[in-house]
């Protein structure tokens, strides 16, 4: 099993916290919250589609604003037919 870092996002559907993993950072098993994500991890996760651990709904992760640590948010994702 490899190492990774985790970012906790609020699901835009059920409002529960869900974990998203990244291997782009220090991979030291550190946990971050979506409002304070290191830039290397933010770049890795930006525009990725994930699913909620709780309700299984798909959402897309997008960068909200570029600063020292990039604030990110989970937004609804609707699969195109």
PDB file with one MODEL, atoms N, CA, C and O in Angstrom:
MODEL        1
ATOM      1  N   UNK A   1       0.853  -1.171   0.000  1.00  0.00           N
ATOM      2  CA  UNK A   1       0.000   0.000   0.000  1.00  0.00           C
ATOM      3  C   UNK A   1       0.896   1.231   0.000  1.00  0.00           C
ATOM      4  O   UNK A   1       1.817   1.339   0.810  1.00  0.00           O
ATOM      5  N   UNK A   2       0.617   2.174  -0.930  1.00  0.00           N
ATOM      6  CA  UNK A   2       1.423   3.376  -1.042  1.00  0.00           C
ATOM      7  C   UNK A   2       0.958   4.466  -0.101  1.00  0.00           C
ATOM      8  O   UNK A   2      -0.118   4.392   0.491  1.00  0.00           O
ATOM      9  N   UNK A   3       1.801   5.481   0.022  1.00  0.00           N
ATOM     10  CA  UNK A   3       1.461   6.632   0.859  1.00  0.00           C
ATOM     11  C   UNK A   3       0.762   7.691   0.021  1.00  0.00           C
ATOM     12  O   UNK A   3       0.900   7.719  -1.201  1.00  0.00           O
ATOM     13  N   UNK A   4       0.026   8.545   0.674  1.00  0.00           N
ATOM     14  CA  UNK A   4      -0.753   9.585   0.020  1.00  0.00           C
ATOM     15  C   UNK A   4      -1.085  10.654   1.049  1.00  0.00           C
ATOM     16  O   UNK A   4      -0.805  10.487   2.236  1.00  0.00           O
ATOM     17  N   UNK A   5      -1.679  11.746   0.597  1.00  0.00           N
ATOM     18  CA  UNK A   5      -2.256  12.759   1.473  1.00  0.00           C
ATOM     19  C   UNK A   5      -3.754  12.788   1.187  1.00  0.00           C
ATOM     20  O   UNK A   5      -4.190  12.378   0.111  1.00  0.00           O
ATOM     21  N   UNK A   6      -4.530  13.264   2.131  1.00  0.00           N
ATOM     22  CA  UNK A   6      -5.985  13.283   2.015  1.00  0.00           C
ATOM     23  C   UNK A   6      -6.505  14.710   2.150  1.00  0.00           C
ATOM     24  O   UNK A   6      -6.020  15.487   2.972  1.00  0.00           O
ATOM     25  N   UNK A   7      -7.496  15.038   1.331  1.00  0.00           N
ATOM     26  CA  UNK A   7      -8.205  16.309   1.458  1.00  0.00           C
ATOM     27  C   UNK A   7      -9.665  15.978   1.750  1.00  0.00           C
ATOM     28  O   UNK A   7     -10.282  15.173   1.052  1.00  0.00           O
ATOM     29  N   UNK A   8     -10.205  16.605   2.783  1.00  0.00           N
ATOM     30  CA  UNK A   8     -11.609  16.409   3.145  1.00  0.00           C
ATOM     31  C   UNK A   8     -12.449  17.488   2.463  1.00  0.00           C
ATOM     32  O   UNK A   8     -12.224  18.684   2.649  1.00  0.00           O
ATOM     33  N   UNK A   9     -13.427  17.036   1.666  1.00  0.00           N
ATOM     34  CA  UNK A   9     -14.342  17.929   0.965  1.00  0.00           C
ATOM     35  C   UNK A   9     -15.757  17.727   1.491  1.00  0.00           C
ATOM     36  O   UNK A   9     -16.138  16.617   1.864  1.00  0.00           O
ATOM     37  N   UNK A  10     -16.531  18.809   1.518  1.00  0.00           N
ATOM     38  CA  UNK A  10     -17.944  18.733   1.853  1.00  0.00           C
ATOM     39  C   UNK A  10     -18.683  18.349   0.581  1.00  0.00           C
ATOM     40  O   UNK A  10     -18.600  19.064  -0.418  1.00  0.00           O
ATOM     41  N   UNK A  11     -19.398  17.242   0.598  1.00  0.00           N
ATOM     42  CA  UNK A  11     -20.167  16.811  -0.569  1.00  0.00           C
ATOM     43  C   UNK A  11     -21.228  17.859  -0.885  1.00  0.00           C
ATOM     44  O   UNK A  11     -21.982  18.256   0.004  1.00  0.00           O
ATOM     45  N   UNK A  12     -21.301  18.316  -2.142  1.00  0.00           N
ATOM     46  CA  UNK A  12     -22.291  19.328  -2.497  1.00  0.00           C
ATOM     47  C   UNK A  12     -23.718  18.777  -2.540  1.00  0.00           C
ATOM     48  O   UNK A  12     -24.668  19.544  -2.700  1.00  0.00           O
ATOM     49  N   UNK A  13     -23.880  17.473  -2.400  1.00  0.00           N
ATOM     50  CA  UNK A  13     -25.206  16.856  -2.435  1.00  0.00           C
ATOM     51  C   UNK A  13     -25.734  16.548  -1.031  1.00  0.00           C
ATOM     52  O   UNK A  13     -26.816  17.000  -0.659  1.00  0.00           O
ATOM     53  N   UNK A  14     -24.965  15.777  -0.254  1.00  0.00           N
ATOM     54  CA  UNK A  14     -25.458  15.355   1.067  1.00  0.00           C
ATOM     55  C   UNK A  14     -24.862  16.161   2.222  1.00  0.00           C
ATOM     56  O   UNK A  14     -25.266  15.989   3.372  1.00  0.00           O
ATOM     57  N   UNK A  15     -23.903  17.042   1.920  1.00  0.00           N
ATOM     58  CA  UNK A  15     -23.267  17.918   2.913  1.00  0.00           C
ATOM     59  C   UNK A  15     -22.434  17.161   3.952  1.00  0.00           C
ATOM     60  O   UNK A  15     -22.133  17.704   5.015  1.00  0.00           O
ATOM     61  N   UNK A  16     -22.064  15.927   3.659  1.00  0.00           N
ATOM     62  CA  UNK A  16     -21.189  15.155   4.541  1.00  0.00           C
ATOM     63  C   UNK A  16     -19.748  15.299   4.051  1.00  0.00           C
ATOM     64  O   UNK A  16     -19.514  15.529   2.864  1.00  0.00           O
ATOM     65  N   UNK A  17     -18.779  15.165   4.969  1.00  0.00           N
ATOM     66  CA  UNK A  17     -17.378  15.196   4.577  1.00  0.00           C
ATOM     67  C   UNK A  17     -17.000  13.905   3.871  1.00  0.00           C
ATOM     68  O   UNK A  17     -17.417  12.818   4.273  1.00  0.00           O
ATOM     69  N   UNK A  18     -16.210  14.033   2.819  1.00  0.00           N
ATOM     70  CA  UNK A  18     -15.726  12.879   2.085  1.00  0.00           C
ATOM     71  C   UNK A  18     -14.240  13.046   1.826  1.00  0.00           C
ATOM     72  O   UNK A  18     -13.771  14.167   1.626  1.00  0.00           O
ATOM     73  N   UNK A  19     -13.500  11.966   1.826  1.00  0.00           N
ATOM     74  CA  UNK A  19     -12.046  11.987   1.657  1.00  0.00           C
ATOM     75  C   UNK A  19     -11.655  11.791   0.203  1.00  0.00           C
ATOM     76  O   UNK A  19     -12.195  10.926  -0.486  1.00  0.00           O
ATOM     77  N   UNK A  20     -10.704  12.609  -0.259  1.00  0.00           N
ATOM     78  CA  UNK A  20     -10.125  12.462  -1.587  1.00  0.00           C
ATOM     79  C   UNK A  20      -8.618  12.367  -1.404  1.00  0.00           C
ATOM     80  O   UNK A  20      -8.019  13.194  -0.716  1.00  0.00           O
ATOM     81  N   UNK A  21      -8.004  11.362  -2.016  1.00  0.00           N
ATOM     82  CA  UNK A  21      -6.574  11.137  -1.841  1.00  0.00           C
ATOM     83  C   UNK A  21      -5.770  11.678  -3.017  1.00  0.00           C
ATOM     84  O   UNK A  21      -6.246  11.721  -4.151  1.00  0.00           O
ATOM     85  N   UNK A  22      -4.529  12.092  -2.716  1.00  0.00           N
ATOM     86  CA  UNK A  22      -3.600  12.573  -3.735  1.00  0.00           C
ATOM     87  C   UNK A  22      -2.204  12.056  -3.422  1.00  0.00           C
ATOM     88  O   UNK A  22      -1.801  11.963  -2.263  1.00  0.00           O
ATOM     89  N   UNK A  23      -1.481  11.723  -4.474  1.00  0.00           N
ATOM     90  CA  UNK A  23      -0.083  11.316  -4.326  1.00  0.00           C
ATOM     91  C   UNK A  23       0.853  12.426  -4.793  1.00  0.00           C
ATOM     92  O   UNK A  23       2.048  12.190  -4.973  1.00  0.00           O
ATOM     93  N   UNK A  24       0.326  13.634  -4.991  1.00  0.00           N
ATOM     94  CA  UNK A  24       1.133  14.733  -5.513  1.00  0.00           C
ATOM     95  C   UNK A  24       1.904  15.480  -4.434  1.00  0.00           C
ATOM     96  O   UNK A  24       2.899  16.136  -4.743  1.00  0.00           O
ATOM     97  N   UNK A  25       1.484  15.403  -3.203  1.00  0.00           N
ATOM     98  CA  UNK A  25       2.130  16.167  -2.136  1.00  0.00           C
ATOM     99  C   UNK A  25       3.268  15.407  -1.497  1.00  0.00           C
ATOM    100  O   UNK A  25       3.965  14.627  -2.146  1.00  0.00           O
ATOM    101  N   UNK A  26       3.439  15.647  -0.221  1.00  0.00           N
ATOM    102  CA  UNK A  26       4.515  14.997   0.529  1.00  0.00           C
ATOM    103  C   UNK A  26       4.246  13.518   0.744  1.00  0.00           C
ATOM    104  O   UNK A  26       5.154  12.757   1.081  1.00  0.00           O
ATOM    105  N   UNK A  27       2.991  13.111   0.548  1.00  0.00           N
ATOM    106  CA  UNK A  27       2.590  11.707   0.732  1.00  0.00           C
ATOM    107  C   UNK A  27       2.991  11.212   2.114  1.00  0.00           C
ATOM    108  O   UNK A  27       3.533  10.118   2.272  1.00  0.00           O
ATOM    109  N   UNK A  28       2.712  12.044   3.108  1.00  0.00           N
ATOM    110  CA  UNK A  28       3.075  11.734   4.484  1.00  0.00           C
ATOM    111  C   UNK A  28       1.847  11.414   5.328  1.00  0.00           C
ATOM    112  O   UNK A  28       1.876  11.511   6.555  1.00  0.00           O
ATOM    113  N   UNK A  29       0.759  11.026   4.643  1.00  0.00           N
ATOM    114  CA  UNK A  29      -0.503  10.690   5.303  1.00  0.00           C
ATOM    115  C   UNK A  29      -1.097  11.890   6.049  1.00  0.00           C
ATOM    116  O   UNK A  29      -1.765  11.733   7.071  1.00  0.00           O
ATOM    117  N   UNK A  30      -0.843  13.084   5.520  1.00  0.00           N
ATOM    118  CA  UNK A  30      -1.381  14.319   6.091  1.00  0.00           C
ATOM    119  C   UNK A  30      -2.811  14.522   5.586  1.00  0.00           C
ATOM    120  O   UNK A  30      -3.124  14.196   4.440  1.00  0.00           O
ATOM    121  N   UNK A  31      -3.665  15.057   6.441  1.00  0.00           N
ATOM    122  CA  UNK A  31      -5.044  15.360   6.062  1.00  0.00           C
ATOM    123  C   UNK A  31      -5.240  16.869   6.042  1.00  0.00           C
ATOM    124  O   UNK A  31      -4.877  17.563   6.991  1.00  0.00           O
ATOM    125  N   UNK A  32      -5.818  17.370   4.955  1.00  0.00           N
ATOM    126  CA  UNK A  32      -6.114  18.794   4.774  1.00  0.00           C
ATOM    127  C   UNK A  32      -7.620  18.970   4.641  1.00  0.00           C
ATOM    128  O   UNK A  32      -8.350  18.010   4.396  1.00  0.00           O
ATOM    129  N   UNK A  33      -8.078  20.213   4.806  1.00  0.00           N
ATOM    130  CA  UNK A  33      -9.470  20.538   4.530  1.00  0.00           C
ATOM    131  C   UNK A  33      -9.534  21.330   3.230  1.00  0.00           C
ATOM    132  O   UNK A  33      -8.547  21.949   2.832  1.00  0.00           O
ATOM    133  N   UNK A  34     -10.678  21.315   2.572  1.00  0.00           N
ATOM    134  CA  UNK A  34     -10.801  21.896   1.243  1.00  0.00           C
ATOM    135  C   UNK A  34     -10.477  23.385   1.172  1.00  0.00           C
ATOM    136  O   UNK A  34     -10.191  23.891   0.087  1.00  0.00           O
ATOM    137  N   UNK A  35     -10.511  24.091   2.279  1.00  0.00           N
ATOM    138  CA  UNK A  35     -10.230  25.530   2.262  1.00  0.00           C
ATOM    139  C   UNK A  35      -8.747  25.843   2.454  1.00  0.00           C
ATOM    140  O   UNK A  35      -8.366  27.013   2.462  1.00  0.00           O
ATOM    141  N   UNK A  36      -7.908  24.825   2.608  1.00  0.00           N
ATOM    142  CA  UNK A  36      -6.474  25.050   2.846  1.00  0.00           C
ATOM    143  C   UNK A  36      -5.668  23.894   2.269  1.00  0.00           C
ATOM    144  O   UNK A  36      -5.131  23.067   3.005  1.00  0.00           O
ATOM    145  N   UNK A  37      -5.590  23.849   0.939  1.00  0.00           N
ATOM    146  CA  UNK A  37      -4.940  22.759   0.224  1.00  0.00           C
ATOM    147  C   UNK A  37      -3.603  23.239  -0.341  1.00  0.00           C
ATOM    148  O   UNK A  37      -3.570  24.255  -1.035  1.00  0.00           O
ATOM    149  N   UNK A  38      -2.493  22.533  -0.062  1.00  0.00           N
ATOM    150  CA  UNK A  38      -1.210  22.924  -0.657  1.00  0.00           C
ATOM    151  C   UNK A  38      -1.297  22.924  -2.186  1.00  0.00           C
ATOM    152  O   UNK A  38      -2.011  22.113  -2.775  1.00  0.00           O
ATOM    153  N   UNK A  39      -0.568  23.835  -2.814  1.00  0.00           N
ATOM    154  CA  UNK A  39      -0.711  24.043  -4.259  1.00  0.00           C
ATOM    155  C   UNK A  39      -0.417  22.796  -5.087  1.00  0.00           C
ATOM    156  O   UNK A  39      -1.092  22.570  -6.091  1.00  0.00           O
ATOM    157  N   UNK A  40       0.563  21.978  -4.707  1.00  0.00           N
ATOM    158  CA  UNK A  40       0.866  20.785  -5.512  1.00  0.00           C
ATOM    159  C   UNK A  40      -0.294  19.792  -5.486  1.00  0.00           C
ATOM    160  O   UNK A  40      -0.591  19.163  -6.502  1.00  0.00           O
ATOM    161  N   UNK A  41      -0.939  19.648  -4.354  1.00  0.00           N
ATOM    162  CA  UNK A  41      -2.096  18.760  -4.245  1.00  0.00           C
ATOM    163  C   UNK A  41      -3.290  19.378  -4.972  1.00  0.00           C
ATOM    164  O   UNK A  41      -4.035  18.676  -5.656  1.00  0.00           O
ATOM    165  N   UNK A  42      -3.471  20.693  -4.823  1.00  0.00           N
ATOM    166  CA  UNK A  42      -4.568  21.384  -5.502  1.00  0.00           C
ATOM    167  C   UNK A  42      -4.465  21.218  -7.014  1.00  0.00           C
ATOM    168  O   UNK A  42      -5.467  20.961  -7.681  1.00  0.00           O
ATOM    169  N   UNK A  43      -3.273  21.361  -7.549  1.00  0.00           N
ATOM    170  CA  UNK A  43      -3.080  21.193  -8.993  1.00  0.00           C
ATOM    171  C   UNK A  43      -3.392  19.772  -9.422  1.00  0.00           C
ATOM    172  O   UNK A  43      -3.948  19.558 -10.500  1.00  0.00           O
ATOM    173  N   UNK A  44      -3.043  18.800  -8.594  1.00  0.00           N
ATOM    174  CA  UNK A  44      -3.317  17.392  -8.902  1.00  0.00           C
ATOM    175  C   UNK A  44      -4.817  17.106  -8.913  1.00  0.00           C
ATOM    176  O   UNK A  44      -5.300  16.368  -9.773  1.00  0.00           O
ATOM    177  N   UNK A  45      -5.551  17.678  -7.974  1.00  0.00           N
ATOM    178  CA  UNK A  45      -6.977  17.383  -7.834  1.00  0.00           C
ATOM    179  C   UNK A  45      -7.879  18.280  -8.681  1.00  0.00           C
ATOM    180  O   UNK A  45      -9.036  17.937  -8.924  1.00  0.00           O
ATOM    181  N   UNK A  46      -7.364  19.422  -9.131  1.00  0.00           N
ATOM    182  CA  UNK A  46      -8.189  20.378  -9.875  1.00  0.00           C
ATOM    183  C   UNK A  46      -8.817  19.725 -11.102  1.00  0.00           C
ATOM    184  O   UNK A  46      -8.134  19.077 -11.895  1.00  0.00           O
ATOM    185  N   UNK A  47     -10.117  19.903 -11.241  1.00  0.00           N
ATOM    186  CA  UNK A  47     -10.924  19.361 -12.338  1.00  0.00           C
ATOM    187  C   UNK A  47     -11.083  17.847 -12.311  1.00  0.00           C
ATOM    188  O   UNK A  47     -11.520  17.255 -13.298  1.00  0.00           O
ATOM    189  N   UNK A  48     -10.739  17.221 -11.210  1.00  0.00           N
ATOM    190  CA  UNK A  48     -10.956  15.771 -11.116  1.00  0.00           C
ATOM    191  C   UNK A  48     -12.393  15.491 -10.687  1.00  0.00           C
ATOM    192  O   UNK A  48     -13.006  16.292  -9.982  1.00  0.00           O
ATOM    193  N   UNK A  49     -12.916  14.367 -11.109  1.00  0.00           N
ATOM    194  CA  UNK A  49     -14.249  13.935 -10.717  1.00  0.00           C
ATOM    195  C   UNK A  49     -14.101  12.863  -9.661  1.00  0.00           C
ATOM    196  O   UNK A  49     -13.384  11.882  -9.858  1.00  0.00           O
ATOM    197  N   UNK A  50     -14.776  13.047  -8.546  1.00  0.00           N
ATOM    198  CA  UNK A  50     -14.696  12.116  -7.418  1.00  0.00           C
ATOM    199  C   UNK A  50     -16.108  11.689  -7.043  1.00  0.00           C
ATOM    200  O   UNK A  50     -17.080  12.199  -7.600  1.00  0.00           O
ATOM    201  N   UNK A  51     -16.226  10.759  -6.108  1.00  0.00           N
ATOM    202  CA  UNK A  51     -17.550  10.377  -5.629  1.00  0.00           C
ATOM    203  C   UNK A  51     -17.570  10.420  -4.111  1.00  0.00           C
ATOM    204  O   UNK A  51     -16.564  10.154  -3.453  1.00  0.00           O
ATOM    205  N   UNK A  52     -18.725  10.756  -3.571  1.00  0.00           N
ATOM    206  CA  UNK A  52     -18.905  10.896  -2.136  1.00  0.00           C
ATOM    207  C   UNK A  52     -18.858   9.527  -1.456  1.00  0.00           C
ATOM    208  O   UNK A  52     -19.473   8.569  -1.925  1.00  0.00           O
ATOM    209  N   UNK A  53     -18.123   9.448  -0.353  1.00  0.00           N
ATOM    210  CA  UNK A  53     -18.062   8.208   0.423  1.00  0.00           C
ATOM    211  C   UNK A  53     -19.421   7.868   1.023  1.00  0.00           C
ATOM    212  O   UNK A  53     -19.724   6.695   1.246  1.00  0.00           O
ATOM    213  N   UNK A  54     -20.244   8.884   1.284  1.00  0.00           N
ATOM    214  CA  UNK A  54     -21.521   8.685   1.963  1.00  0.00           C
ATOM    215  C   UNK A  54     -22.660   8.382   0.984  1.00  0.00           C
ATOM    216  O   UNK A  54     -23.271   7.315   1.048  1.00  0.00           O
ATOM    217  N   UNK A  55     -22.944   9.335   0.071  1.00  0.00           N
ATOM    218  CA  UNK A  55     -24.109   9.190  -0.813  1.00  0.00           C
ATOM    219  C   UNK A  55     -23.761   8.665  -2.200  1.00  0.00           C
ATOM    220  O   UNK A  55     -24.654   8.391  -3.001  1.00  0.00           O
ATOM    221  N   UNK A  56     -22.467   8.522  -2.490  1.00  0.00           N
ATOM    222  CA  UNK A  56     -21.962   7.981  -3.764  1.00  0.00           C
ATOM    223  C   UNK A  56     -22.176   8.902  -4.956  1.00  0.00           C
ATOM    224  O   UNK A  56     -21.900   8.498  -6.086  1.00  0.00           O
ATOM    225  N   UNK A  57     -22.657  10.124  -4.747  1.00  0.00           N
ATOM    226  CA  UNK A  57     -22.856  11.070  -5.844  1.00  0.00           C
ATOM    227  C   UNK A  57     -21.506  11.538  -6.382  1.00  0.00           C
ATOM    228  O   UNK A  57     -20.540  11.666  -5.629  1.00  0.00           O
ATOM    229  N   UNK A  58     -21.448  11.788  -7.679  1.00  0.00           N
ATOM    230  CA  UNK A  58     -20.231  12.288  -8.314  1.00  0.00           C
ATOM    231  C   UNK A  58     -20.171  13.806  -8.188  1.00  0.00           C
ATOM    232  O   UNK A  58     -21.188  14.489  -8.311  1.00  0.00           O
ATOM    233  N   UNK A  59     -18.967  14.326  -7.941  1.00  0.00           N
ATOM    234  CA  UNK A  59     -18.754  15.774  -7.909  1.00  0.00           C
ATOM    235  C   UNK A  59     -17.396  16.076  -8.508  1.00  0.00           C
ATOM    236  O   UNK A  59     -16.510  15.222  -8.552  1.00  0.00           O
ATOM    237  N   UNK A  60     -17.253  17.299  -8.964  1.00  0.00           N
ATOM    238  CA  UNK A  60     -16.007  17.752  -9.582  1.00  0.00           C
ATOM    239  C   UNK A  60     -15.301  18.694  -8.620  1.00  0.00           C
ATOM    240  O   UNK A  60     -15.944  19.524  -7.979  1.00  0.00           O
ATOM    241  N   UNK A  61     -13.996  18.572  -8.516  1.00  0.00           N
ATOM    242  CA  UNK A  61     -13.199  19.448  -7.657  1.00  0.00           C
ATOM    243  C   UNK A  61     -12.617  20.561  -8.517  1.00  0.00           C
ATOM    244  O   UNK A  61     -12.005  20.302  -9.554  1.00  0.00           O
ATOM    245  N   UNK A  62     -12.810  21.798  -8.080  1.00  0.00           N
ATOM    246  CA  UNK A  62     -12.309  22.949  -8.827  1.00  0.00           C
ATOM    247  C   UNK A  62     -11.610  23.928  -7.894  1.00  0.00           C
ATOM    248  O   UNK A  62     -12.016  24.103  -6.745  1.00  0.00           O
ATOM    249  N   UNK A  63     -10.560  24.562  -8.396  1.00  0.00           N
ATOM    250  CA  UNK A  63      -9.862  25.593  -7.629  1.00  0.00           C
ATOM    251  C   UNK A  63     -10.751  26.835  -7.573  1.00  0.00           C
ATOM    252  O   UNK A  63     -11.283  27.267  -8.595  1.00  0.00           O
ATOM    253  N   UNK A  64     -10.907  27.401  -6.386  1.00  0.00           N
ATOM    254  CA  UNK A  64     -11.732  28.586  -6.200  1.00  0.00           C
ATOM    255  C   UNK A  64     -10.907  29.851  -6.412  1.00  0.00           C
ATOM    256  O   UNK A  64     -11.364  30.803  -7.044  1.00  0.00           O
ATOM    257  N   UNK A  65      -9.690  29.851  -5.878  1.00  0.00           N
ATOM    258  CA  UNK A  65      -8.846  31.038  -5.951  1.00  0.00           C
ATOM    259  C   UNK A  65      -7.398  30.604  -5.763  1.00  0.00           C
ATOM    260  O   UNK A  65      -7.105  29.744  -4.933  1.00  0.00           O
ATOM    261  N   UNK A  66      -6.488  31.206  -6.542  1.00  0.00           N
ATOM    262  CA  UNK A  66      -5.083  30.842  -6.413  1.00  0.00           C
ATOM    263  C   UNK A  66      -4.403  31.758  -5.404  1.00  0.00           C
ATOM    264  O   UNK A  66      -4.293  32.965  -5.622  1.00  0.00           O
ATOM    265  N   UNK A  67      -3.956  31.185  -4.317  1.00  0.00           N
ATOM    266  CA  UNK A  67      -3.199  31.874  -3.282  1.00  0.00           C
ATOM    267  C   UNK A  67      -2.100  30.920  -2.826  1.00  0.00           C
ATOM    268  O   UNK A  67      -1.868  29.902  -3.479  1.00  0.00           O
ATOM    269  N   UNK A  68      -1.422  31.222  -1.729  1.00  0.00           N
ATOM    270  CA  UNK A  68      -0.342  30.358  -1.251  1.00  0.00           C
ATOM    271  C   UNK A  68      -0.818  28.914  -1.158  1.00  0.00           C
ATOM    272  O   UNK A  68      -0.214  28.020  -1.750  1.00  0.00           O
ATOM    273  N   UNK A  69      -1.867  28.690  -0.437  1.00  0.00           N
ATOM    274  CA  UNK A  69      -2.561  27.417  -0.452  1.00  0.00           C
ATOM    275  C   UNK A  69      -3.882  27.679  -1.153  1.00  0.00           C
ATOM    276  O   UNK A  69      -4.563  28.655  -0.840  1.00  0.00           O
ATOM    277  N   UNK A  70      -4.244  26.847  -2.072  1.00  0.00           N
ATOM    278  CA  UNK A  70      -5.379  27.097  -2.942  1.00  0.00           C
ATOM    279  C   UNK A  70      -6.668  26.591  -2.315  1.00  0.00           C
ATOM    280  O   UNK A  70      -6.773  25.424  -1.937  1.00  0.00           O
ATOM    281  N   UNK A  71      -7.646  27.483  -2.210  1.00  0.00           N
ATOM    282  CA  UNK A  71      -8.964  27.075  -1.714  1.00  0.00           C
ATOM    283  C   UNK A  71      -9.682  26.325  -2.827  1.00  0.00           C
ATOM    284  O   UNK A  71      -9.722  26.782  -3.970  1.00  0.00           O
ATOM    285  N   UNK A  72     -10.245  25.181  -2.491  1.00  0.00           N
ATOM    286  CA  UNK A  72     -10.959  24.364  -3.464  1.00  0.00           C
ATOM    287  C   UNK A  72     -12.347  24.060  -2.923  1.00  0.00           C
ATOM    288  O   UNK A  72     -12.624  24.245  -1.738  1.00  0.00           O
ATOM    289  N   UNK A  73     -13.194  23.601  -3.795  1.00  0.00           N
ATOM    290  CA  UNK A  73     -14.564  23.280  -3.414  1.00  0.00           C
ATOM    291  C   UNK A  73     -15.061  22.104  -4.227  1.00  0.00           C
ATOM    292  O   UNK A  73     -14.627  21.906  -5.362  1.00  0.00           O
ATOM    293  N   UNK A  74     -15.951  21.333  -3.670  1.00  0.00           N
ATOM    294  CA  UNK A  74     -16.622  20.272  -4.411  1.00  0.00           C
ATOM    295  C   UNK A  74     -17.887  20.858  -5.011  1.00  0.00           C
ATOM    296  O   UNK A  74     -18.661  21.516  -4.316  1.00  0.00           O
ATOM    297  N   UNK A  75     -18.103  20.618  -6.316  1.00  0.00           N
ATOM    298  CA  UNK A  75     -19.288  21.121  -7.003  1.00  0.00           C
ATOM    299  C   UNK A  75     -20.031  19.954  -7.623  1.00  0.00           C
ATOM    300  O   UNK A  75     -19.413  18.938  -7.939  1.00  0.00           O
ATOM    301  N   UNK A  76     -21.335  20.069  -7.805  1.00  0.00           N
ATOM    302  CA  UNK A  76     -22.089  18.959  -8.402  1.00  0.00           C
ATOM    303  C   UNK A  76     -21.547  18.586  -9.775  1.00  0.00           C
ATOM    304  O   UNK A  76     -21.120  19.448 -10.543  1.00  0.00           O
ATOM    305  N   UNK A  77     -21.569  17.307 -10.067  1.00  0.00           N
ATOM    306  CA  UNK A  77     -21.154  16.797 -11.371  1.00  0.00           C
ATOM    307  C   UNK A  77     -22.290  15.973 -11.922  1.00  0.00           C
ATOM    308  O   UNK A  77     -22.743  15.024 -11.283  1.00  0.00           O
ATOM    309  N   UNK A  78     -22.746  16.324 -13.085  1.00  0.00           N
ATOM    310  CA  UNK A  78     -23.818  15.584 -13.740  1.00  0.00           C
ATOM    311  C   UNK A  78     -23.256  14.950 -15.002  1.00  0.00           C
ATOM    312  O   UNK A  78     -22.809  15.648 -15.913  1.00  0.00           O
ATOM    313  N   UNK A  79     -23.282  13.643 -15.050  1.00  0.00           N
ATOM    314  CA  UNK A  79     -22.746  12.916 -16.202  1.00  0.00           C
ATOM    315  C   UNK A  79     -23.556  13.236 -17.437  1.00  0.00           C
ATOM    316  O   UNK A  79     -24.787  13.192 -17.418  1.00  0.00           O
ATOM    317  N   UNK A  80     -22.852  13.560 -18.519  1.00  0.00           N
ATOM    318  CA  UNK A  80     -23.531  13.870 -19.770  1.00  0.00           C
ATOM    319  C   UNK A  80     -23.953  12.573 -20.426  1.00  0.00           C
ATOM    320  O   UNK A  80     -23.214  11.588 -20.418  1.00  0.00           O
ATOM    321  N   UNK A  81     -25.159  12.582 -21.001  1.00  0.00           N
ATOM    322  CA  UNK A  81     -25.679  11.374 -21.671  1.00  0.00           C
ATOM    323  C   UNK A  81     -25.109  11.210 -23.044  1.00  0.00           C
ATOM    324  O   UNK A  81     -25.441  10.251 -23.740  1.00  0.00           O
TER     325      UNK A  81
ENDMDL
END
